[in-house]
Amino acid sequence: MTRAAAATVYTPELLASRYGSQPFQVALRAAEVLSKLGAFGLTLLLDQRRGDSSEKRRARAVELRTILTRLGPTFVKIGQGLSTRPDLCPTEYLEELSELQDSLPTFPDEEAFACIERELGFPLDSIYSAMSPSPIAAASLGQVYKARLKFSGQLVAVKVQRPGIEDAIGRDFYLLRGLGFLINKYVDFISTDAVALIDEFARRVFQELNYVQEGQNARRFKKLYADKQDILVPDIFWDYTSAKVLTMEWIEGVKLNQQAAIESQGLKVLDLVNIGIQCSLRQLLEYGYFHADPHPGNILATPEGKLAFLDFGMMSETPEDARVAIIGHVVHMVNRDYEAMARDYYALDFLEPDVDVSPIVPALKNFFDDALDSTVSELNFKTIVDGLGAVLYQYPFNVPAYYALILRSLTVLEGLALYADPNFKVLAASYPYFAKRLLTDPNPYLRDALIELLFKDGKFRWNRLENLLVQGRQDREFVAKDALQPVLKLLLGPDGEELRVLVVKEAVRVTEAITFGTLIDSYNAAPEFLKPLISNGNPGGPFKISDVEREQMMELRDTVYRIWGLLRSSDSFDPSLLQPIVQVLQEPEARVFGSRVAGGVTQRLAARLLQQLLRI
């Protein structure tokens, strides 16, 4: 911490004080950026008009990679994001831009070694018994050497910051802030505060420049995932770490976009991608602390099949209210409850409390009614982002800075998934986690969301409960016992009267279905010579009910049995999980509720018996 005391902390005032008095240098940098990117854009336009854009695509991709590399680390990070989007860039661009991840030009080794000695205060050979003579990777902010610690003999990765990197990045962000002010003032269709987003991104990048902060981020991340057998986070060696030098455990692995190399080790890319998605969902929606820069160079597949996270410079946090609001938003999308979706934007901090959401509802309906013609699981993340983007631009939304980093993180992960399978659907892969949270999380907001999902239009959707259990069981942390408790507490609590009315009604239906289903099964299993006697000569059986009504009751009974079977067959099922239910049923409120159910069942069976007698 003493070594990191002099690390720079980003503020807009810092940029103004450093570069506001350098108009000539800033103008030169602006001219350089505009001339190089403008010339490249003009070249693409000429290729398109000549009709030879496809033939020259590889050459143009190389040219763009070269331009971004020469423009420096700020633009390298833009290229890193594009390199993971096969739905945005042609294959040639993906291949070339992916080299930005770890194949940037290196700076002289002598400067790197001198930086290590200056930062750590010891000669190089007194710290490391061996070190690679040249870097094994060069990232946007620094370069990495492979070394062996002298005191323990352990292999480590040593990251050294590029000289002059802080000044270069600061000047670029000073330019981008000026561009942001122009956007806020003159570009009407962008309602988001561009300057605020740039400041948030700049703050994150400057945090990346402090390697002690990155080490603390890694320690916090490792603590959260210490019990996850599929996730690997390297240890930090604090005695050999400073603001510009980071020494961490060496991890052997292959980048996720190297499919052939991964499969040669007997691993499946999609399995690893699923691990990454489930891990990221927990980062975003459970722990609220997430890796905001998961590009291929920062995620490795180890020979043991684990997913190793590297580079913890860019991290962010999701506010607690937003975590549950995002899950509730998915439920409202499934229910096509667009009014509730619009209200969610208050909790997500997209809208001020005094903004009227009623005009937003038709826009949501127009997009999602078309998008949901198939199923939610068939949607990809980019489809939703693009569709909502059209809504965001039309109304007074203000996308929070944390949410921009969430979008970045999820789009990068979807890009990695699409490498392995162009038809991969991130939302479908996310279902087990969402189902587990809805079924087991005691948060009142999520319990209400579960009730909304299951009781739609006053009717209980048994097929949805079955689907939730099927999906939830696929999550390793699903516990069948926990799936019963939140609903019971809500059902028998002081605020559960509305739910109790619905449950009583449904309990009567289920009891009737099971009773009649059992009787029908018994009749079908009876010897043929007894059936005429039992049915009193009625060829349709002993009950005077329509075929449609019979099928509905049998389907309901079979669904209830399947749901019970899912619970019983869960790995975490234990008959003792019924004990809390028995204890709850001994409460006075439960006895009243039970009486209401029994009374409803008695009335329904009596009505059914009278109906049979009248028909006879």
Disulfide bonds with the S-S distance in Angstrom:
none
